[in-house]
Structure formats: C-alpha cells, structure tokens
C-alpha cells in the first residue's frame, strides 16, 4: 500500500495524545466562541452552559447543537469570531432555499484547510511535484480553492482547470501528464464519458479524488475501471471550512479518516439528539477544534454515517474512520411506505449491465400519492423492465424505469441534479 504523510507526527499521533489534544482544544473552543461571538454566547446561556466550567468531551452533551439554519440566520458574518481585518477569504454555497451559507477564513484557517487537503493528497499516494488537476470551480464554491490551497501545502504542480470544457480537461491531462485528478463525482464520470467518445486514453492518471455528492460503490467501481485509476472518496462541507476538512479514505479503503486534531465528531440519533455508540448509523455532528473565523460547535451536518473504527488503520493513521456518507437526512424518499435514499437507487441501477451513471429520479405526488419515475441512460439492449426488476429486488418496490440512449440527459458541471420533485405533474423542486 503506498501512502504518504504530510504531517506524520499528527497523522500517526497515539490516540491518548490525540484525545488529550482534543480535550484541550474543546475547552479552549467553547471559551473562545463565548468570548468572541454573541450568537454562541447567547445559545450557551440559554442552554445553561457556563463556558468556564466546561471540562471537554465528558460535557459535550450539555453543549447545544447548531445547524445550517443558524448559518442562514446569521448571514453574512453574524457567526464571525474575529475582527473583519483578519478575514482573508470567503466562500459560500447556494443551497436550495435562497440565503447562502457563508464561510470566512483567517490566514490560519486557510493554512489549516491547506494542511487538511494536503494530507488527503499525500494519503492517496501523491508526492510533491506530482501534477494535480483541479476541476471543481475555482470560485465561490469551496471545492476549487480548497484543492488549490492543498496543492500548495503539498508542493504539487497545480493545473487550475476549474470546471467545464471537458475536451480541454482531457487535453490538459495528457499535455501536462496529470497524475491526480480531483472532481465532483458526476464530473469525474463526465470526463470518463467524453474521453471514451473521443477514444482518448489518459495513461498518466493514477489517482482520482472525488466527492461532494452521494457516491455509491457502483459509481466508484465504474470510475476505477473506466479511468484505470485508484479512486478516493473525499469529504467536507462549506460549514466546516470546505473540501477535505473532514478527511478522505486511505489506500486501505476502509472509511474516511477524519482529521481529529482539527475536528471533534459525534454521531447522534437524528430524532432524539442522543449520542450513539460507535457502529450505529446516525447524523454526523461536528465541532471545530482550531478554526478561528467561523468555528462550528456541535454542528448538525444533516449527513448520515457511522463511526467504523477508532483502531489504528493499516495505513498507520490513528484518526478515526467514518463510513462513506449514506445520504443527507432530508434526501430520504418514502414510496409506498418504503424508505430509501438516492445512493441506494444509484447502486441498484449500476448493477444492471449496460446502465450508465446518468440518471434522474422524478418524484411526482399525484392526489397525495407519491410516485417514482426513473430516467436512466443505457447502452442498447437494456430495457425498462430490466431496470424495474433490479430496483424491485433491491428496494422492495418498483418505480417505473425509462431507459434512454447515451447522451440524452443534460450534463452539469457542478453537482448533478438527480432528484426532481413534482406535484400533480408540476415541477416544485
Ligand atoms: O461539496 C465540499 C466538497 C467539494 C467535498 C468537492 C468533496 C469534493 P458543500 O457544497 O458545502 O461542500 O456540500 C457539502 O455535500 O454535507 C454532503 O452532504 C455532501 N458531500 C460532500 N462530500 C461528500 C462525499 C462540498 N464524499 C455536502 N460523499 C455535505 C457524499 C458528500 N456526500
């Protein structure tokens, strides 16, 4: 297994030391946020939490939780803990409900982000001077700039391609001998598709790092086989400071190593808010341990996962591992009394030989009854019946499946829109 380390001392830190570091940083973070920001101060007061008596991990359940709604209510800088002249960068995600979620960064925050991302590259086996092609947008979306800061931290040769112009992306890969390709999952699949249409090989590519969307095993396998690379699953979000802040899997591919010196994670029961034991699936809650501008304290991510292990990994890292993200809580679909998530649908569709990773899930509520219609691209020979049969076998119900020729569905350069909600035939979201 080839894995490299950007900061071996911290990545392989014995767990007792890592825990001691977390304790110290948690205590400091509660006091820091209370001292520097009214939003945090008020919510601690309302919950009866005295920051001066907070002792760390054993007191975490006394700390109130926060969510995306708080980010929206505090738009644009209500959660900031430092004076404006210390802010050096910002990013925002648009979300579906209007008000954006904003993240602000101090110099140290950018350094920390770069280090998290740089660790991810090295963990995937990248060396200094390897060519890194960045395809997430370099702009307001955190994806591109996070990749950039990480590339600098890991001393790589950066090709800042940004999103779009897939033919040019492929030319850049071959002209500059890109070894590490980083992309939103569906864009990785788009590059693979266009290279196939052009009948162009990309032999320099060795490492593909993908994320930002539900990422099924079937999709990982398609990318692995189609691009002839090792595939890594990278995780992060605007609210924790962006891509890579919450880690990635290592070449052992047994879960996402969370950078625990910078983030403390818990899994809660989404209904009761109680912390769940390791191994049980629930909602991920994150607390920043070293962010300065906008640290999160018990932030409910909305993402469903579980803690797989806190044992030292075969790669040598001691930082705990999360299961790949199953879904966002609010993406749960209920059809005929059966619950399912988009990733399960993707996994099921990709089992059908000849089905391509381009699909849409259309949910249409007609007179109070929810129906599901699936449009999927496939090679000739695949029928709607084959798709329906597989879905019935895996999900327990049978949405109607419509098979379309390759290239029919629209392609997106950012996150793919897969779910379309309709009411009595009209698009509502
Ligand atoms: O999507 C950051 C990112 C960019 C991660 C590029 C990886 C690659 P946001 O736009 O704020 O930030 O969206 C964050 O995307 O809460 C998850 O629901 C989802 N997500 C991110 N990574 C993964 C992943 C970026 N590896 C939201 N698997 C998160 C599944 C993911 N879902």
Boltz pocket constraint, residues with backbone or C-beta under 6 A from the ligand:
constraints:
  - pocket:
      binder: B
      contacts: [[A, 93], [A, 136], [A, 142], [A, 143], [A, 183], [A, 184], [A, 210], [A, 211], [A, 212], [A, 213], [A, 214], [A, 215], [A, 233], [A, 234], [A, 235], [A, 236], [A, 237], [A, 238], [A, 239], [A, 242], [A, 243], [A, 244], [A, 301], [A, 303], [A, 324], [A, 325], [A, 327], [A, 328]]
      max_distance: 6.0
